[in-house]
Amino acid sequence: MLRQDTLGTPKPGLTSLADPALNQETPPHLLTTPITPTELFFVRNNGTLPEVSPQAAADWTLEVTGCVRRPLSLRLDELRGRFPTVEVTAVLECAGNGRSAFEPPVPGLAWGPGAVGCARWTGVRLADVLAEAGVTAEAVYVAHESPDHAIGAPGQPALSRGLPLAKALAPETLLAFGMNGAPLDPLHGFPLRVVAPGYPGSAWQKWLSRIVVRDREHDGAKMTGLDYRMPRRPIRPGEAPDPSLFDVITDMPVKSLITEPAPGFCTSGPVMVGGFAWSGASEVERVEVSADGGATWQRATLEPGEGPWAWHRFKALMLLPAAGEVELLARATDAAGNAQPMQPVWNPRGYLNNAVHRIRGRMV
């Protein structure tokens, strides 16, 4: 049976955030490989962590109901046997990644830049499952439900997000049971989760037990108000936000992360600046680095990613200024011409901080 009274065990080496639920980010200097090892992958939870034994997983069922002609109830072995298995390499990033950099501060988990990783996800296409169910003409959204609940509130869902129907039917969107060549880790949604490449992590529902096809935008837990939404116009700090002017976050913005050298570096010669860049709906086109506050930029070498939804490694050998403090910047630009801003674009919940990444060190 499922236990719903556990918060989970932290991963060694990751940075735990102050929160009743288990939330951990990865120090960027540990993100050295194109595929993030599961043990280094960040952890995001909104509530409890269901404990699913192998036997419970064998009995796990996924219900598909709502605007469908043929409601489904599928065990994991039926999912595997009835639909083609596919693999997608994709970046998973929390919408609040980098929230701690907003000034003035905003409510929510104070993530640094490490709530991101790139993994190989294995599962079946959500589109194939929905085709089996027979989506009706009224359908516009799919809603996701899981057995996790809010801390201290059994029976109150911690999170129930969803996807627009077009994204649910996109070939990259999966119901995943594997990560990096192994079954999903319990911290990452075992036995079944949504994989929605290019969308924020909130849309990648973990421990998926039910899909409801709806004739309207989903209004589940943390789907309304200001939760995982961005304003259509700039909001000034102190301004009372009108929720009707906010839209659900879909495509994530272009972004880069310096993973070498580590913050606090000390060097006496040229330094190799490297890391990863990614985007949501538009491919990363270039990455530039700077050591003079953005007055001048040097183009980095950008390596191909492992598929259209993976991140790209970038590298540039830089000659740094004379001895003293130095700040390195990285800026990515996508194929649509969107570039990272120099400063975070403030919003009431601190979402989608894709400002240039900065690290400080010293020349001696």
Secondary structure as GFF3:
##gff-version 3
##sequence-region A 1 364
A	DSSP	beta_strand	15	16	.	.	.	ID=ss1
A	DSSP	beta_strand	24	25	.	.	.	ID=ss2
A	DSSP	three_ten_helix	28	30	.	.	.	ID=ss3
A	DSSP	three_ten_helix	38	40	.	.	.	ID=ss4
A	DSSP	alpha_helix	54	58	.	.	.	ID=ss5
A	DSSP	beta_strand	61	66	.	.	.	ID=ss6
A	DSSP	beta_strand	72	75	.	.	.	ID=ss7
A	DSSP	alpha_helix	76	82	.	.	.	ID=ss8
A	DSSP	beta_strand	85	93	.	.	.	ID=ss9
A	DSSP	three_ten_helix	99	101	.	.	.	ID=ss10
A	DSSP	beta_strand	116	125	.	.	.	ID=ss11
A	DSSP	alpha_helix	126	133	.	.	.	ID=ss12
A	DSSP	beta_strand	141	145	.	.	.	ID=ss13
A	DSSP	beta_strand	149	150	.	.	.	ID=ss14
A	DSSP	beta_strand	153	157	.	.	.	ID=ss15
A	DSSP	beta_strand	162	164	.	.	.	ID=ss16
A	DSSP	alpha_helix	165	168	.	.	.	ID=ss17
A	DSSP	beta_strand	174	179	.	.	.	ID=ss18
A	DSSP	beta_strand	182	183	.	.	.	ID=ss19
A	DSSP	three_ten_helix	186	188	.	.	.	ID=ss20
A	DSSP	beta_strand	193	195	.	.	.	ID=ss21
A	DSSP	three_ten_helix	201	203	.	.	.	ID=ss22
A	DSSP	beta_strand	210	214	.	.	.	ID=ss23
A	DSSP	beta_strand	229	231	.	.	.	ID=ss24
A	DSSP	three_ten_helix	243	245	.	.	.	ID=ss25
A	DSSP	beta_strand	246	248	.	.	.	ID=ss26
A	DSSP	beta_strand	255	260	.	.	.	ID=ss27
A	DSSP	beta_strand	265	267	.	.	.	ID=ss28
A	DSSP	beta_strand	271	278	.	.	.	ID=ss29
A	DSSP	beta_strand	284	290	.	.	.	ID=ss30
A	DSSP	beta_strand	298	299	.	.	.	ID=ss31
A	DSSP	beta_strand	301	302	.	.	.	ID=ss32
A	DSSP	beta_strand	312	318	.	.	.	ID=ss33
A	DSSP	beta_strand	324	334	.	.	.	ID=ss34
A	DSSP	beta_strand	357	363	.	.	.	ID=ss35
###
